Amino acid sequence: MDSIKRIEAREILNAKGNPTVEVLLETSSGHVAIASVPSGTSTGSYEAYELHDGGTRYGGKGVRHAVGNVNSAIAPRLEGMSLCSLEEIDDEMIRLDGTENKSHLGANAILAVSVAAAKARAMALKEPLYRTLTHRSSYSIPSVIATVISGGEFSPSGLEFEDYLYIMKDFRCFPDELESLVAMRRRLEKDLTARYGSFPEDGGALAAPIATTGEAFEAMLLAAEECGCGGNVTLGLDVAASELYDKESRTYKVKGGIGTEALCDYYGQLISSYPLTYIEDGFDEDDIDGFRLLAGYGRKIQNVGDDLFTSSVKRLEKYHDAANGLLLKINQIGTVTEAIKAAEYAQSHGMDVTVSLRSGETTDDFIADLAVAVGARQIKLGSPVRAERNAKYNRLLRISEDIER
């Protein structure tokens, strides 16, 4: 098996124009793997630590310190190590960092190396990446979850929740699913423009001045019907409730300010009125009682934890009974092998796994392979209108061809 010959890091820009870490890893036989890591906007307090420089450069978001940690600390420790075991490489970086949340070296530094090592290992094995991350009897393409309307704290639209989602299901094949999603997203934009006039996009999602969640859902359902996809789509919400929660008053900035039980009742009304089947981060990351209330709906709803779990086995061990789904984001935990272990733990406890990108993505398509490798039920990639999103969609197209051979 190849060994690691050289590791070099640099600062590049992500889709939001903010710096992130890119790593080049060269193997002893000459394979070269390049990996870059994403950054989130709404982040949980239990996530692995993303190291930024502070100061005035890039508004404090520079990553020269993290890059330096790769080049001066991680590279000398890993160069010469065999690529036989990705877990051993990741464990070595975790030991070198020595903190609970990877705050010494930076999770962005560690993850970039971890992903590059995973890619280089696949090259050395001469196998598709997804087949080298896990060993399964068969592989399949996860269904798509796509943000098509934007709301919440970080959107100009004014809608109460962060993301309004199409939940795709029961398509004949992935190319058909992707074609249908593109058609629905275009039709929805045309319909909303006709109704509201021009409006901005937010990360590829439509930020029209829609007044209520009901109006957003009705527009989404109409576009699906107009494209002949009504039977293959349900609706979802990424509430990002931690951004709406006032810890002092223990209320959520929804409908003028409501408590946990009232918010759960509101979700119940939406579930009764619309084909709403997916709610992500419906409550604050520490409002475990809220998640458990929503769990009372059983399998009628995918009650998915994002900030609740932060892709951590330790958090899953404490709270897996509070939700039936895990949102898996590799930069929340900081290494590839830890992310895989979180997926496996969730699945062993009867939970769905949804692999997700972050708002500050790069064109690195690694998570497409990861989603297939762990047998995720779904992959959440946003609207297929921007290069950093479409890189993942295009990788899934190539994987689907490989699986069908």
WORARA-V660733 format. One record per backbone hydrogen bond with DSSP energy under -0.5 kcal/mol. NH is the residue of the N-H (numbers start at 0). CO is the residue of the C=O. E is the energy in kcal/mol with one decimal. If there is no record, write none. Layout:
nh:co:e
NH:CO:E
NH:CO:E
//
This chain:
nh:co:e
3:80:-2.5
4:2:-0.6
4:25:-2.6
5:25:-1.9
7:23:-2.6
9:21:-2.4
11:9:-0.5
11:19:-2.5
13:17:-3.0
14:360:-3.1
16:13:-2.1
19:11:-2.7
21:9:-2.5
22:34:-3.0
23:7:-3.3
24:32:-3.0
25:5:-2.7
26:30:-2.7
27:2:-2.2
29:26:-1.7
32:24:-2.9
34:22:-2.3
36:20:-1.5
38:359:-1.6
42:40:-0.9
46:43:-1.4
47:331:-3.0
48:100:-3.3
50:48:-0.7
52:61:-2.6
53:59:-2.3
58:55:-1.8
59:56:-2.0
60:57:-1.7
61:56:-0.9
66:62:-2.6
67:63:-2.7
68:64:-2.0
69:65:-1.7
70:66:-2.3
71:67:-2.9
72:68:-1.6
73:68:-2.5
74:69:-3.1
76:72:-1.0
77:73:-2.2
78:74:-2.6
79:3:-3.2
80:77:-2.8
82:1:-2.7
85:83:-0.5
88:84:-1.3
89:85:-2.6
90:86:-3.0
91:87:-1.9
92:88:-1.7
93:89:-2.3
94:90:-2.5
95:91:-2.2
96:92:-2.3
97:93:-2.6
105:101:-1.5
106:48:-3.4
109:105:-2.3
110:106:-2.9
111:107:-1.4
112:108:-1.4
113:109:-2.4
114:110:-2.9
115:111:-1.9
116:112:-2.6
117:113:-2.1
118:114:-2.3
119:115:-2.6
120:116:-2.4
121:117:-1.8
122:118:-2.0
123:119:-2.4
124:120:-2.1
125:121:-0.9
125:122:-0.6
126:121:-1.9
130:127:-1.0
131:127:-0.7
131:128:-1.5
132:128:-1.1
133:129:-1.0
135:133:-0.6
142:376:-2.1
144:378:-2.5
145:165:-2.1
147:145:-0.5
147:163:-2.6
148:163:-1.5
149:205:-2.4
150:161:-3.0
151:158:-2.6
154:151:-1.3
161:237:-0.7
162:237:-2.1
163:148:-2.6
164:162:-0.5
164:235:-2.8
165:145:-2.6
166:164:-0.5
166:233:-2.6
167:143:-2.5
167:165:-0.7
168:231:-2.0
176:172:-1.9
177:173:-2.7
178:174:-2.4
179:175:-2.3
180:176:-2.2
181:177:-2.4
182:178:-2.0
183:179:-2.6
184:180:-2.7
185:181:-2.2
186:182:-2.4
187:183:-2.8
188:184:-2.1
189:185:-2.2
190:186:-2.7
191:187:-2.7
192:188:-2.3
193:189:-2.1
194:190:-1.4
195:191:-3.2
196:192:-2.2
201:204:-2.9
204:201:-1.6
205:147:-2.5
206:199:-2.1
209:207:-2.6
215:211:-1.9
216:212:-2.6
217:213:-2.4
218:214:-2.2
219:215:-2.1
220:216:-2.7
221:217:-2.3
222:218:-2.1
223:219:-1.9
224:220:-2.4
225:221:-2.6
226:222:-1.2
227:224:-1.7
228:223:-3.1
231:228:-2.0
232:229:-0.9
233:166:-2.1
234:274:-2.9
235:164:-1.9
236:277:-2.2
237:162:-2.3
238:236:-0.7
238:279:-2.2
239:279:-0.7
240:280:-2.1
242:239:-1.8
243:240:-1.3
244:240:-0.8
245:250:-3.1
246:244:-0.7
249:245:-1.9
250:245:-1.1
251:257:-3.5
252:243:-2.6
253:251:-2.7
256:253:-1.9
257:251:-1.9
262:258:-2.3
263:259:-2.3
264:260:-2.3
265:261:-2.1
266:262:-2.3
267:263:-2.1
268:264:-1.9
269:265:-2.1
270:266:-2.7
271:267:-1.9
272:268:-1.7
273:269:-2.2
275:273:-2.5
276:234:-2.5
276:274:-0.7
277:234:-1.0
278:301:-3.0
279:236:-3.0
280:303:-2.9
286:283:-1.8
287:285:-1.6
289:286:-0.5
290:286:-1.5
291:287:-2.2
292:288:-1.9
293:289:-2.2
294:290:-1.8
295:292:-1.4
296:293:-2.1
297:294:-2.0
299:296:-1.6
300:297:-1.3
301:276:-3.1
302:300:-0.9
303:278:-2.6
303:301:-1.0
304:324:-2.7
305:303:-0.5
308:305:-0.7
309:305:-3.4
311:308:-1.7
315:311:-2.4
316:312:-2.8
317:313:-1.2
318:314:-2.1
319:315:-1.9
321:318:-2.4
322:319:-0.8
323:302:-1.4
324:302:-1.3
325:351:-2.8
326:304:-2.4
327:325:-0.7
327:353:-2.9
328:326:-0.6
331:328:-1.7
332:328:-0.7
332:329:-0.7
333:329:-2.7
338:334:-1.6
339:335:-2.3
340:336:-2.1
341:337:-2.0
342:338:-2.1
343:339:-2.5
344:340:-2.5
345:341:-2.4
346:342:-2.5
347:343:-2.1
348:344:-0.8
348:345:-1.1
349:346:-1.7
350:345:-2.5
351:323:-2.6
353:325:-2.9
354:352:-0.5
354:377:-2.0
355:327:-2.7
356:379:-1.9
359:38:-2.8
360:358:-1.2
367:364:-1.5
368:364:-0.8
368:365:-0.6
369:365:-2.1
370:366:-2.5
371:367:-1.6
372:368:-2.7
373:369:-2.4
374:371:-0.9
375:370:-2.4
376:352:-1.6
377:352:-1.5
378:142:-2.4
379:354:-3.1
380:144:-1.8
380:378:-0.7
381:144:-0.8
384:382:-2.1
385:382:-0.6
388:385:-0.7
389:385:-3.1
390:386:-2.0
391:388:-1.1
392:388:-1.7
393:389:-3.0
394:390:-1.6
395:391:-2.3
396:392:-1.8
397:393:-1.8
398:394:-2.6
399:395:-2.6
400:396:-1.6
401:397:-1.9
402:398:-2.7
403:399:-1.7
404:400:-0.7
404:401:-0.7
//
